[in-house]
Amino acid sequence: MRIGLLTEGGYPYVSGDARLWCDRLVRGLEQHEFDIYALSRSEHQEDEGWVPLPPQVDRVITAPLWSAEDDGVVYGRRARRRFAESYGELAAALCEGGVSEASAGTGSAGSTGSAGSVGSTGSVKGSGEAPGVEADRFASALYGLAELARDEGGLVGALRSETAVRALERACRAPGARQTAREARVPDLLTVAAHLERALRPLSLDWYEDDGLGAVDLCHAASGGPAALPGLLAHHFCGVPLLVTEYGVRLRTHYLTDSDSPPAVRALLAAFHGRLATETYRRAAVVTPGNTHARRWQERCGAEREKIRTVYPGMEAGHFAEVGESAECADPDALVWVGRVEPAKDLISLLHAFAEIRKEEPKTRLRIVGAPSGPEGAAYLGHCKALAAQLFPDEAEGLHAVGDNPVSFEEIGGPELPTAADAYGSGAVTVLSSVVEGFPISLVEAMFCARATVSTDVGAVVEVIGGTGLVVPPRNPKALAEACLTLLRDPERRERLGAAARARALELFTVEQNITAFHGIYLEIVSRTPVRRVVLDGTGEPLPFAAPAEAHVPGRWTEHSTRVVARGGPGWAAGPPVRATPPFAATEGAPG
């Protein structure tokens, strides 16, 4: 079958989100053809280029979300009226419905990533209003704007016009609008209008014709939000079924990152993203969360349980096979932490816990392995090194390296730890101390390596561990220290837990199980989808087998080429497509 893979800031770009997952999926399903429709986030991302693409990628079509000048489309009176009506309805849906007042507040959005946070943030259904009515109103307005863009041209100029800002203002001042919306001032309205213009840019694309997404058998959105919007329009215009995969719920990400905006801006944008998520889950044929934590968010936003299939992320177990099969560790007195250094990982609590551990077991060492994530991560790493020097003043000299110091700060790739597997194999217990976590990749890697683990109860940790490790509350150094001491003092228990952890990881979290699950879901969706294109013979009679089975035999009879429609600059919604063949279009091999 032909799959339209929809991404935003991701595959096939070198620095894209979910790049490895998408690449493994496409390479693993070589019996299918893939058309990739990618929305880029920055000019830098586009300049970096793509990963090598396998032959089953038939074409790549891109469009930027980071820049769009006025497309030059001038609406007549009737088109302006259509725009004002649809945009006004969309604004009214955001002001009158959406998330509750509490959920639009300071972003209590699950600062710990706990399940209880869903009720206070993603409560589209639990706000005490009529979610079905508001959802229908939002959807009607959204598709009205899309139909206007298809009939009259791009929406960029209209979405940036004074008409849009005034429609938003009228909705905020209308009777029945929420208190936070009524408090919006002109700067707030301008901010919200600019955000909506950027988020709605996919409506202006020419992707929804019979030679575009209308020609695929299935749209697979690699995330919610803007990535799923083209899939919604392909379903609306062409009846193409939509599959939505979320390994990190986009709505939750919005709540966690939008904490510094004024209350009115937070309320309106939270309502927009909540309504978009609700419409996405409602129209999708199947929704595949990566864990139960994400599933609860989706159900809270209206996803029907019968549509949901949990599909765990797939990881390469072979990289950790040698360490996992030997189950030996270089230092039985060492604790190991592996990951990106950033505040959410709460290394401060880990260092305080380690100070308590050293009082009981003076021979114990702590190896912190990972690079900082951006400027904030670099500053946090410096703070952690300073705290380590303060907690261990007699041994503080040279804390940045391995030696006689109880704490070492290292990175993978050096002479001591050339690979991630070596990092996990260097200690007896792997520790995760996060206060916010989605799917804990480092924990799964430790399980592949047959390590006993101590983790904080955040995100999908309990679901991933499944009883093969110790779990403690977040931000509790004392509990973390006690759990680590328990395993350090009991080698036999460590060995049993490590073996059970490796068996669980090999059963649930491999690339093979991920690909098999999606292959089955593709077949399930297409088998339940009515035939959309009927091929007729010379007499006008339908041909039920117009596409012979031989047409879908893996491999190609002619030299492969990839067609690219690039919209990498201003005026991206207007003008004829530019076609080119990327330098790595038919190159085999793993992504760099």
Secondary structure, 3 states (H helix, E strand, C coil): CEEEEEEECECCECCCECHHHHHHHHHHCCCCEEEEEEEECCHHHHHHCECCCCCCEEEEEEEECCCCCCCCCCCCHHHHHHHHHHHHHHHHHHHHCCCCCHHHCCCCCCCCCCCCHHHHHCCCCCCCCCHHHHHHHHHHHHHHHHHHHHHHCCCHHHHCCHHHHHHHHHHHHCCCCCHHHHCCCHHHHHHHHHHHHHHCHHHHCCCCCCCCHHHCCEEEECCCHHHCHHHHHHHHHHCCCEEEEECCCHHHHHHHHCCCCCHHHHHHHHHHHHHHHHHHHHHCCEEEECCHHHHHHHHHCCCCHHHECCCCCCECHHHHHHHHHHCCCCCCCEEEEECCECHHHCHHHHHHHHHHHHHHCCCCEEEEECCECHHHHHHHHHHHHHHHHHHCHHHCCCCCCCCCCCEEEECCCCCCCCCHHHHHHCCCEEEECCCCCCCCHHHHHHHHCCCEEEEECCCCHHHHHCCCCEEECCCCHHHHHHHHHHHHCCHHHHHHHHHHHHHHHHHHCEHHHHHHHHHHHHHHHHHCCCCCCCCECCCCCECCCCCCHHHHCCCCCCCCCCEEECCCCCCCCCCCCCEECCCCCCCCCCCC
